[in-house]
Amino acid sequence: MTASYPAIRLRRTRASGWSRALHRETMLTPADLIWPLFVTEGSGVEQPVASLPGVSRWSVDGIVARAKEAVSLGIPCLALFPNTQPERRSDDGKEALNPDNLMCRAIRAIKDACGEDIGVLTDVALDPYTTHGQDGLLDEAGYVVNDATVDVLVGQSLNQAAAGADIVAPSDMMDGRIGVIREALEETGHANVQLMAYAAKYASAFYGPFRDAVGSGGLLKGDKKSYQMDPGNSEEALREVALDIAEGADSVMVKPGLPYLDIVRRVKEHFEVPVFAYQVSGEYAMIEAAAAVGAGDRDALVLETLLAFKRAGCSGVLTYHAAHAARLLGG
């Protein structure tokens, strides 16, 4: 039987490896990755994080070694998170303002060793510095207050910028903090420091291993639902992103990652701005657990999930698999 129309066979272009490569719509490279790293006190220290197999806390010298590794792999940026010593934590998180805190020492060490070969992104929030594990200051009723917290976040951002941070990334989800931080950076000679806003950060069940890594998990009193977003909401995410862009954010983030790819897509299509996603600790741990029991090939799982972020519209992805993925990609 002869068809009266051309035989449309979409499988033709899938028949060989060279053709699949030629027709591939979405590409993943090491330049799409940001590597989150945990900083701890000491020298020559590596502390494996039990709930994050393959991830460790590193002393500053170890962080510098990771930075050099990232440069060699073609990873363009590191994201730093401190594991603050218990004696340096307080209800008001004042260690965040210390110009010689862990974060600032790590920033300076990376910049001294690598210069402009790699970017440094720093977390702006108080949970690594507070005794109660919340991202902001508490009133007498235990409610995280907004404006007083923002005042501290401004000081924290300026502290990190002065140490050499290239991107400050407020992850706290307080209202109005992007505009105030942007203004403060402009007024203090840090006009070229980028702001990546955690614009749509959800109150997620996927953050547990991260809180272990920064030492806030066992300290957290209550939850973070009064400031992080409800997982059932997507229109609200667009409102959050619109506000952060209007206030001066250079890029925005959706967090967590894979469970919120619909949010990534909506944000990218609606605003056409650089959108990043954080493949958070729980997502990483699930991939590692699946691979450990033979439920999937680790390398394939890593690359497929990261490609999904790019396909959804991400400019880049924060992932603990960054170094491994970069090696797989030939970095």
C-alpha positions as CSV (number, residue, x, y, z in Angstrom):
1,M,0.0,0.0,0.0
2,T,1.4,3.4,-1.0
3,A,0.8,6.4,1.2
4,S,-0.5,9.5,-0.5
5,Y,1.7,11.7,1.7
6,P,5.4,11.6,2.6
7,A,6.3,8.9,5.2
8,I,6.9,10.9,8.4
9,R,9.3,8.9,10.5
10,L,10.6,10.7,13.6
11,R,12.9,7.7,14.3
12,R,15.1,8.5,11.3
13,T,17.0,11.2,13.2
14,R,17.3,8.9,16.3
15,A,18.8,6.0,14.4
16,S,22.5,6.8,15.1
17,G,24.6,8.5,17.7
18,W,25.9,11.2,15.4
19,S,22.4,12.1,14.3
20,R,21.0,12.2,17.8
21,A,23.9,14.6,18.7
22,L,23.2,16.7,15.7
23,H,19.5,17.1,16.5
24,R,19.8,17.4,20.3
25,E,17.8,20.5,21.4
26,T,19.2,20.9,24.9
27,M,22.9,20.7,25.9
28,L,24.5,20.3,29.3
29,T,28.1,21.4,29.9
30,P,30.2,22.0,33.0
31,A,29.6,25.7,32.5
32,D,26.0,25.1,33.5
33,L,26.9,24.0,37.0
34,I,27.4,25.7,40.4
35,W,29.0,23.6,43.1
36,P,27.7,24.0,46.7
37,L,30.4,23.5,49.3
38,F,30.3,23.4,53.1
39,V,33.0,25.2,55.1
40,T,34.1,24.2,58.6
41,E,36.8,25.3,61.1
42,G,40.3,23.8,61.3
43,S,43.1,23.0,58.9
44,G,43.3,19.9,56.8
45,V,39.8,18.9,57.9
46,E,37.4,16.8,55.9
47,Q,34.2,15.8,57.6
48,P,31.9,13.5,55.6
49,V,28.2,14.4,56.0
50,A,26.4,11.1,56.9
51,S,23.1,12.0,55.2
52,L,24.9,13.2,52.0
53,P,27.1,10.3,50.8
54,G,30.1,11.6,49.0
55,V,29.7,15.2,50.4
56,S,32.0,16.6,53.1
57,R,32.5,19.7,55.1
58,W,36.0,21.2,54.3
59,S,38.3,23.5,56.2
60,V,39.3,26.6,54.3
61,D,42.4,25.0,52.8
62,G,40.2,22.2,51.5
63,I,37.8,24.6,50.0
64,V,40.6,26.2,48.1
65,A,41.6,22.8,46.8
66,R,38.0,22.3,45.6
67,A,38.0,25.7,44.0
68,K,41.1,24.7,42.0
69,E,39.5,21.4,41.1
70,A,36.4,23.3,39.9
71,V,38.5,25.5,37.7
72,S,40.2,22.5,36.1
73,L,36.8,20.9,35.4
74,G,35.3,24.0,33.8
75,I,32.8,24.7,36.7
76,P,32.4,28.5,36.7
77,C,31.1,29.1,40.2
78,L,31.1,27.8,43.8
79,A,28.3,28.3,46.4
80,L,29.5,28.5,50.0
81,F,27.7,27.5,53.2
82,P,29.3,27.7,56.6
83,N,29.1,25.2,59.5
84,T,29.4,27.7,62.3
85,Q,30.7,26.4,65.6
86,P,28.1,26.2,68.3
87,E,29.9,28.7,70.6
88,R,29.7,31.3,67.8
89,R,25.9,30.9,67.3
90,S,23.6,33.3,69.0
91,D,19.9,34.2,69.0
92,D,20.7,37.3,66.9
93,G,23.1,35.6,64.5
94,K,25.7,38.3,65.0
95,E,28.5,36.0,63.7
96,A,27.1,36.7,60.2
97,L,28.5,40.2,60.5
98,N,32.0,39.2,61.6
99,P,34.4,40.1,58.8
100,D,36.6,37.2,59.9
101,N,33.9,34.5,60.0
102,L,34.2,31.2,58.1
103,M,32.4,32.5,55.0
104,C,34.6,35.6,54.7
105,R,37.8,33.6,55.2
106,A,36.8,31.1,52.6
107,I,35.9,33.8,50.1
108,R,39.2,35.6,50.5
109,A,41.2,32.3,50.3
110,I,39.5,31.3,47.1
111,K,40.0,34.7,45.5
112,D,43.7,34.8,46.6
113,A,44.2,31.3,45.1
114,C,42.1,31.6,41.9
115,G,41.3,35.2,41.3
116,E,38.8,35.7,38.5
117,D,39.1,32.1,37.3
118,I,36.0,31.2,39.4
119,G,33.0,33.0,40.8
120,V,32.0,32.8,44.5
121,L,28.3,32.8,45.4
122,T,27.5,33.3,49.1
123,D,24.4,32.4,51.0
124,V,22.6,35.3,52.8
125,A,20.5,34.0,55.7
126,L,20.9,33.7,59.4
127,D,20.1,30.0,60.0
128,P,23.8,29.0,59.9
129,Y,24.5,31.5,62.7
130,T,21.5,31.3,65.0
131,T,20.9,29.1,68.0
132,H,17.3,28.5,67.0
133,G,18.0,27.5,63.4
134,Q,15.6,30.0,61.8
135,D,16.7,32.2,58.9
136,G,15.9,35.4,60.8
137,L,15.3,37.1,64.2
138,L,12.5,36.0,66.5
139,D,10.1,38.0,68.5
140,E,8.9,36.9,72.0
141,A,6.3,34.6,70.5
142,G,8.8,32.9,68.3
143,Y,7.7,34.5,65.0
144,V,10.4,35.4,62.5
145,V,10.2,39.2,62.2
146,N,10.7,40.7,58.8
147,D,12.2,44.2,58.8
148,A,14.6,43.7,61.7
149,T,15.9,40.6,60.0
150,V,16.4,42.5,56.7
151,D,18.6,45.0,58.5
152,V,20.9,42.2,59.6
153,L,20.8,40.7,56.1
154,V,22.0,43.9,54.6
155,G,25.0,43.9,56.9
156,Q,25.7,40.3,56.1
157,S,25.6,41.0,52.4
158,L,28.0,43.9,52.7
159,N,30.3,41.8,54.9
160,Q,30.5,39.1,52.2
161,A,30.9,41.7,49.3
162,A,33.8,43.3,51.2
163,A,35.4,39.9,51.5
164,G,35.2,39.4,47.7
165,A,31.9,37.7,47.0
166,D,30.9,37.9,43.3
167,I,27.2,36.9,43.9
168,V,25.3,37.3,47.1
169,A,22.2,35.1,47.2
170,P,19.6,35.9,49.8
171,S,17.9,32.6,50.7
172,D,15.9,33.9,53.7
173,M,12.6,34.8,51.9
174,M,12.0,38.0,53.9
175,D,9.9,40.5,52.1
176,G,11.7,43.5,50.5
177,R,15.2,42.4,51.2
178,I,16.4,42.4,47.6
179,G,15.8,46.1,47.1
180,V,17.4,47.2,50.3
181,I,20.5,45.0,49.7
182,R,20.8,46.3,46.1
183,E,20.7,49.8,47.3
184,A,23.3,49.2,50.1
185,L,25.6,47.5,47.6
186,E,25.4,50.5,45.2
187,E,26.0,53.0,48.0
188,T,29.1,51.2,49.3
189,G,31.1,50.7,46.1
190,H,29.9,47.1,45.3
191,A,27.8,48.0,42.3
192,N,29.2,45.0,40.3
193,V,28.3,42.4,42.9
194,Q,25.4,40.3,41.6
195,L,22.2,39.5,43.4
196,M,20.8,36.1,42.8
197,A,17.4,36.0,44.7
198,Y,16.0,32.8,46.1
199,A,12.8,34.1,44.7
200,A,10.6,31.0,44.9
201,K,11.9,29.0,47.8
202,Y,9.4,26.4,49.1
203,A,8.9,25.0,52.6
204,S,10.1,21.6,51.4
205,A,10.7,18.2,53.0
206,F,13.8,17.9,50.9
207,Y,16.1,20.1,53.0
208,G,17.0,17.7,55.8
209,P,20.5,16.7,54.8
210,F,21.5,20.3,54.1
211,R,20.5,21.3,57.7
212,D,22.7,18.5,59.0
213,A,25.6,19.8,56.9
214,V,25.4,23.4,58.3
215,G,24.6,22.2,61.8
216,S,21.1,23.8,62.1
217,G,19.0,20.7,61.8
218,G,19.0,19.7,65.4
219,L,18.6,23.4,66.5
220,L,15.5,24.3,64.5
221,K,12.6,25.3,66.6
222,G,9.3,25.0,64.8
223,D,9.2,25.2,61.0
224,K,9.8,27.8,58.3
225,K,6.3,28.0,56.8
226,S,5.7,31.6,57.8
227,Y,8.3,32.8,55.2
228,Q,9.1,29.9,52.8
229,M,6.4,29.2,50.2
230,D,3.6,26.7,50.3
231,P,4.3,23.8,48.0
232,G,0.8,24.1,46.6
233,N,1.3,27.6,45.1
234,S,2.6,28.6,41.7
235,E,0.9,32.0,41.0
236,E,2.5,33.2,44.2
237,A,5.9,32.2,42.8
238,L,5.3,34.6,39.9
239,R,4.5,37.4,42.3
240,E,7.6,36.7,44.3
241,V,9.8,36.7,41.2
242,A,8.2,39.9,39.9
243,L,9.0,41.7,43.1
244,D,12.6,40.5,43.3
245,I,13.2,41.6,39.7
246,A,11.7,45.0,40.3
247,E,13.9,45.4,43.3
248,G,17.1,44.7,41.4
249,A,17.8,41.0,41.3
250,D,20.2,40.0,38.5
251,S,18.9,36.4,38.5
252,V,16.3,34.4,40.3
253,M,16.3,30.9,41.8
254,V,13.7,28.2,42.2
255,K,14.3,25.8,45.2
256,P,14.0,22.8,45.4
257,G,14.6,21.6,41.8
258,L,13.0,18.6,40.2
259,P,9.7,18.7,42.1
260,Y,9.3,22.3,40.9
261,L,10.3,22.2,37.3
262,D,6.9,23.5,36.4
263,I,7.8,26.7,38.4
264,V,11.1,27.0,36.5
265,R,9.3,26.8,33.2
266,R,6.6,29.3,34.2
267,V,9.2,31.8,35.5
268,K,11.3,31.5,32.4
269,E,8.5,32.0,30.0
270,H,6.8,34.8,32.0
271,F,9.9,36.9,32.7
272,E,12.7,35.9,30.3
273,V,15.4,36.4,33.0
274,P,18.2,34.1,34.1
275,V,16.6,31.4,36.2
276,F,18.6,29.0,38.3
277,A,17.5,26.0,40.3
278,Y,18.9,24.2,43.3
279,Q,19.0,20.5,43.2
280,V,18.8,20.3,46.9
281,S,20.3,17.9,49.4
282,G,17.3,15.5,49.6
283,E,17.2,15.2,45.8
284,Y,20.9,14.4,45.8
285,A,20.5,11.8,48.6
286,M,17.7,10.1,46.7
287,I,19.8,9.6,43.6
288,E,22.7,8.3,45.7
289,A,20.3,5.9,47.5
290,A,18.8,4.7,44.3
291,A,22.2,4.0,42.8
292,A,23.4,2.3,45.9
293,V,20.6,-0.4,45.8
294,G,20.9,-0.9,42.0
295,A,17.7,0.9,41.2
296,G,19.4,3.0,38.5
297,D,22.8,3.8,37.0
298,R,24.3,6.6,39.0
299,D,26.0,8.4,36.1
300,A,22.9,8.2,33.9
301,L,20.6,9.4,36.7
302,V,22.9,12.4,37.4
303,L,23.1,13.6,33.8
304,E,19.4,13.0,33.0
305,T,18.2,15.0,36.0
306,L,20.6,17.9,35.3
307,L,19.6,17.9,31.7
308,A,15.9,18.2,32.8
309,F,16.8,21.5,34.6
310,K,18.2,22.9,31.4
311,R,15.3,21.7,29.3
312,A,12.9,23.4,31.7
313,G,14.7,26.7,31.1
314,C,17.5,26.9,33.7
315,S,20.5,29.0,33.0
316,G,22.4,26.9,35.5
317,V,22.0,24.4,38.4
318,L,23.3,24.3,41.9
319,T,24.1,20.6,42.5
320,Y,26.3,18.6,44.8
321,H,26.9,16.4,41.8
322,A,28.7,19.2,40.0
323,A,32.3,17.8,40.0
324,H,31.1,14.3,39.2
325,A,28.9,15.6,36.4
326,A,31.7,17.8,35.0
327,R,34.0,14.8,34.8
328,L,31.3,12.8,33.0
329,L,30.8,15.7,30.6
330,G,34.5,15.9,29.9
331,G,35.4,18.9,31.9
